[in-house]
Amino acid sequence: MPASDTLETGTNRTVVRQFLERHGLVFGSGSAVSGAEPEQLLSDYLAEMEKGLKAPGTGSLKMIPAYISPDKPFLRNQATPVLDAGGTNLRCALITIPGSGPPLSEHYAKREMPALKAPLSSADFFAEIADFVAPVLLEYYRRYQQAPPYLGFCFSYPTQIVITDKGDLDGKLLQWSKEVKVPELVGRHVGRSLLKVLGQKFGREQAPRHICIINDTVATLLAGRAAADDADYTDFVGYILGTGINSCHAEPKEVIAALDERYRAERAIVNVESGNYSRFPQSSFDKEYNALTQDPGAYLQEKASSGRYWGELVCIVLRGAAREGILPADLENLPLQSSAAMNALLQHPGKPGHLGSIKLAAGIPPGFNGTFAAWLDEQGPKVADVNVRERIYFLIEAVLERSALFTAINMAACILRSEGGTSPLNPVCLTVDGSTFYALHRFSLRVRFWLDEILSEERGRKRYYRIKTVENAPLLGAAIAALGFGQG
């Protein structure tokens, strides 16, 4: 249907539902996704996990062994320097895990991730990291008068973890995600490169001797284990939903084809690399948006649900609705918005004046003044009309509901692979980190709804779990890995 100022008639929810169904996008609780029920979605996800474990590189889930056991003890009352390279920020701290009580974080610092706005060479990338972590390393030397045995490094990008002959847990970068741009680093060992730069900058007396690289999701799992409460957990799952998406769980070592024979523990945490999952049904809007991104065809789950992409995908849906007369034709030119801006419209659908702090994306065209909600008001009755606002709400909510379903499928697959949680007395600890999971409108409740449905007794797979939040989980998990890996 061509763009028109005359809106398609009918009940708003019905009009929106029919529009989304035409384009293959789920709408509302209990709906199918392009004809695929949750049961089929879960079956596909588990099959892709199995493929990644048995035949690495043949599917969209890499299932990378982290060479860390969730069952291994770690040193307490000993500080260790840590880094966290996340989707948006680079962070560092000096972490101590006491014998009892909460972890101690000192000399914490945060900055924007290097190479996010413009490409960098590998040398410049590591030089920026070395300058950033310098105060933490210098404090460690001042305190102990020696170089730290290990630097814990939580590296939140697709990386093949390797055990080195020198006693490091290093990582070969497979590819960048989240729009970071250091192309010459792909295929190289991140830890070896960073240790070399740190050695040149600080010398043998102050530079870390070894490095322990883990994924942010693995760090989140370990942080959940370290901060365990009074529950007697049978297993642990880590989940990230912030700028990006990922998950991890433990597998018996005999089912991991890619596992180095030097690994001795009975189980190893596996980094699923969930963001790259490709078998969720794609709507026409997903395909349209995917073509606009830096890496078309990759990270399809991440582009459907993560904080980096979700708001922009919503805008593609709104543009499509305007093209077909579901929304006013003016919205065809809506610039891509952040997830925060779209989420604000769900939280305050009838009070756009509350959204003054939600800024529009760069490249604002004439007439877009200040905020998306304010622009809606400026367009007059044809856009400020309650029917238009209600349709916008239903459209945004539909994309959010689908994201919750996809997230629950991913979580359920990890819980089922862990084989824990069969008794309410011994649940699985599902540690979730990332602002998107907690900030999006009623998102965690939507996920729990789907997760309880998928893991229900009626479906023959009842599992008990407890969702846990741990402050600064990536830094804490990196510390636990460094304090445990070096102990043999």
N, C-alpha and C positions, 0 to 999 in steps of 0.2 A: 504494500500500500504506500503511495507517495506521501511525503511529509505534508502535513496539513495543519491549519489552525483549527480545523473542526475535529474534535477528538472523537475517537471510536466510542460508540454508545454501549451501555451495559453496566451491570454492577462492577465496581472497580476491581474487586478481588477476582471476579470471573474474567474480566477483560485481561487482567495481568496474567492470570493462570493460562489462559488460552494462548496469549502471546508467547509466554515462556515455553509452553509445550511445543509450539511450532518450531522453536529454536533449540529444543533438546535440553532445557535447563529445569532442574527440579524446582518445585514450588511447595513449600509448607511441610509440616510434619507428616510422616507416613506416606509421602509420595515416592513414586519410583523415579529413577534417573534415566531418562531416555529408554524406558522400558526395563531397566535393570534394577531388581530389588536388592536390598542390603545383603541378602544371603549370597547372591551372585557376586556382588562387589567384594565381599569378604573372601569368597572362594578364589577369586582372581588374585587378590592381594597375597593370600597364603601361597598360591602357586608360583607367583613371581618371586616371593622370598625363597622358596625351595629351589627355584631355578638359579638364583644368585648364589646360594650356598653350594650347590652341586656342580654348577658349571659357570664359574665367575666370568663376567663379561658378556653373557648371552642374553641378559634381560635388562630391564630398566632399574632394578634394585641391585646395587653393587654388593651389599652384604659384606662389608669390609671388616675383617677381624681386628680388634683394637689391641690384642695382646695384653689385656688387663682382665684379671678375674674379679668378679664381684665378691668373692669369698676371701680374698687375700687380706691379711692384717697390714697395718701401716704404722709408721712411727708417730708418736704423739709427743707433745712438749718440745718440738723442734721446728723452728721457722724454716720456710722455704720460699724463694722468690717465684712468682707466677705471672704469666701473661695470658690474656684472653683476647684473641683476634676475632671479634664478632662481626655480624652483618653490617652494623652501623658504626660501632665504636671499638677502639683498642683500649684495653684496661690493664693495669698492673697493680700488684700489691705484694706485701710480705705477709704470708699466712702462717699462723701457728694453730695447731689443733690440740687443745689441752686434753688431759686425761678425763676430765669431766667439764661440763659447761659448754657454752657456745664457742665457736672458732674465733680467733683474734685476727683481725685484718688491720694492718698498719701500712702507712705510706701509700694509700690507695690513690690512684690517679686515672683519669679518663680523657681521651681525645677522639676525634673522628678517625675512622679507619683510613690509613694511607691508601692512595690510588683509587679512592671512591669517586672523586670528581674528575680526575684526569689520569691518564696512564703514567706509570712510573717504570723505570728500569729496575731490575732486581737489586742492584747495588743501592739505589736511592731508597727503595722500599725498606730494605733491612737497616740502612743507616738511620732512617726515621724511627724505626722500632728500637734500635740500640740507644739512641738519644733519649727516647721516652722512658725506657726501663732503667736508665742509669741511676737515678736516685735510690731505687730499691736495691740494686746490686751494691752500691756504695754503702748503704746502711747495713746490709748483711756483712760486708767486710769489716765495717767499724765495730760491729757487735761480736763477731766470731774470729776476726783476724785471719780469715782464710776464705778461699773461693767457695761458693756453694757447690755441693756435690752434684745437685740436679737443678735445672730450671724446668718447672712445670709450664707447659705451653698448651693452652686450649685453643685449637686452630679450627675454625668453624667452616671449613670448605672441604670439598671432596678430596680426600687424601688416602693413599694406600700406606697404612702403617707398617713399618718394618723394624725388626730387631737387628741391630748392627753388631759387628764383632767388637766394637769398642764399648758396648754396654749401653748404647742409647736406644730409646724408642723414638725412631725418626718417622717422617712421613713424606712420601713422594706425591706432590700435588698432581691430581688427575685433571682438574679443570677448575676454573673460577666460577663462582655464582655470586648473586647479590650485587652485580654490576661492578665488582672490584676488577681493576685492569692492570695486571703485571704479566703480560703474555709470555715473556721469556722465562718465567719461573715454572710454567707448566712442564711437568715431567722431571723436575729437579727435586732434591731432598731439602725440605724446608729447614729442618733442624740443623743439618750440617752447614747450610748456608748461613744461618743465624749465628751459630757458635763461632764460625770463622770471623764474622764481623765483630762479634763481642770480644773475641780474643785479640783482634787487632786494636780495638778501642781501649780495653781495660788491662790486657796482659794476663799472664798465667795466674798471678796472685789474686785477681779479683773476678775474672771471667768464669762463668759456670763451666765445670768439667764435662758435664753430660746434660742431655736434654731428654725430656719425656713429653712427647706430643700425643695429645688425645683430641678427640672431637668434642664439641660443646655438649652434644647429647650424652656421650659417655661420661663427661664430667658431671652432668646433671644426675645421671643414675648414681654415680659414686657419692655425690653430695647427699642424695636421699638416703643412701645406706649409712653414711656417717652421722646424719642428723636423725636417725631412726627414733621413733617415739616408743610408747609402751606396747605397740602391736608386735606380734611375733610373725614377721613377714616371711613368706616362703620364697619370694623372689622379688626382683627389682626391674623396673622398666624406666627408661628416661625418655622424655619427650620435649621437644623445642617447638614453640610456635610464637615467633616474634617477627623479625625481619624476614627470616626464612623458616623452613620446616625440616625437622628430622626426628628420628626415633632410634632407640637401641634396646637390646635385651641380651640375655646370655644364652649361648648354645653349647651343647656338649662338643668337645673338640673334635670328635670323630665325624661330625656331620659337616665340618667346615673344610671344604676341599682346598682352599687357598691358605690354610694355616701353616706357618713355618714349623718344621719338625722340631726346632729348638724350644718351642713353647711347651712347658711342662705341666701347667695346671689342668685340671679336669674340664673346666669350662672357660670360655672366653666371651667377653662382651662383643657383640657384633653391631657395627655401625650400619644401619639399614640404608642410609642416604635416601630417605623417603621423598624428599622434595622432587626427585627425578622420576618418581613413579609415573608411568605413562598409560595405564589401563583404565583409569577412571574415564567414563564417557565425556566427550568434549562437545559442548554446545557450539553453535555457530559464533557466539560471542567470544568463547575461549580461543577459537581458531583465528578470529579477527585480531584479538589482542596479542596472541602469541606472535603473530607476524610483525608486530611493532617492537618486540623486545630484542635485547642484544643477542640472545641465543635461541632463535626460533626452533621449536621441536624438543627442547630440553626443559627440564624442571617444570613439568606440566602440573603436578600436584602443588608445587610451591606457587605457581602463578594463579592457581585457582583459590588459594586460601591464605597465603602468608601476608603479613603486614606490609611488606614491600610492594605487593602487587594488587591486593584485594580491592582497594579503593579505586584504582585505575580500571580494573575489570568492571566494577560497578558502573563507572562512567561510560564504558563501551556499551553496556546493557541499556543505560538511559538514552544514549545516542540512538541505538537501534529502535527503542520505543518511540522516540521522536520521529524517526524516519517513517514509521508505520502508523502514525497518527494516534498512538497511545498517549503520548505526551505532546506538548506544544512544539511546533517545528523549530522554534528558537533553540531548543536544547540539542539539536543536531550538532551545534558547534561548541558544546560544553567541553572545556579543557579538562585534561585528566587531573583528578583530585587525589589527595592522600586518603589513606584508610581512616585517619582521624576525622577528616571532614565528612566522609560518608557515614561514619559511625555516629557523629554528632547529630545527624538528621534522624537517626533512629532513636537516639536518646531524648531529643527535644523536637518531635515532629510538628508540633503545633506552636512552637515558640522560637521562631527563627532569630529573634532578637538576642537570644542567649548565645548565639554562635559567633560573636564578633571576633573571637580569638582564632577562629579557623580560617587560615589564609588560603587563597587560591594558588594553584601551581604557577610556575614561571610562564611567561608568555601570555599574560592575560589579554584577551581581545577587548576592543571597545565595548563598553556596556557591562563588563564584569568588574564590579567595583567592591573590593574588600573581601567579601565572602560569598560562597555559593548561595547560602540562604538569603543574604542581603540582595543578591542579584535577582533571586526569585521574586522578592518583594518589589524590586524596581520595575519588573516587567508588567506590573499591573494585574488586573483581575484575571486575565487569561492564564496566568501562571500561579498567582497567589491563591487561586480558587482551591477550596478544600478538596475537591475531587482530584486535582492534579497532585496536590501534596500527598494525598492518600495513596495514589498510584506510585508515586516516587517511593513512599515508605514500603509498599508491598514488593516493589522491584528490588530494593536494597535488601530487604529481609529475606527474599528468596535466595539471593546469592549467599547471604550469611548462613541460611539454613543448610544449603548444600555444602558449604565449607565445614559446618559442624558434623554433617554425616560423613564426609570424607575423612575428617580428623578421627572420628570414632572408629571407623573401619580400620584405620592405621593402628590406633591404640589397641583395639581388640585383637588384631593379628599378632602384635607383640606379646600381649598377655597370654594368648593361646600358645604361642611358640615357647614361652617360658615354662609352661606346664604347672605353674603355681596357682594359688588362690582357689583351690577346690573346696576349702572349708572357710566359713566366716571367721573362725578363730585364727586363721593363717592367710590373710589376704596378700595380694601382690601390692607392693609399694610403687605407685605410678607417680614419679616426680615430674612435674611439668614446670618448665621455665619459659619465659617470653611474654612480653607485654600484650601481644595480640590476643593470646588465649584469655587473659584476665580483663582486658579493656574493652573488647568488642561487646556490643549490647547483648546481655544475657547469653553470651556465647558458651561459657562453661556449663550453664544449665542445659543448653541445647545438646552439647556433646554428651553430657551425662545421660540425657534422655535416650539418645541413640545407642550409647555404650551399654546401658542397662538392657535395652531391647535386644541388642546383638548377642550379649552374654547371658541371656535369660535361660531359665530352666525349660521354658516352652520350646526353645530352639535346641535343646539337648546339650548345652555347653555352659551351664551355670558357672560363673567365676566371680570371686569376690576380690575387690580391689579398693584401694584408698588413694585418692589424689592428694599429693603432698606438694607444698611450696617451700623452697629453701632459698633464703636470701643469698645473692651472689653465688649461685650454684656453679657456674663455669669456673670461677676462680677457686672455689673450695674443692671442686672435683679435680682440678689440675694439681692442687696441692696434695690431695690424697694419692693421686697417681704417682707423683714424684716421690713422695715419702714411702710408697709401697714398692714401686718398681725396682728401686735400687737395693732392695733388701733380699734379692735372690728369688 
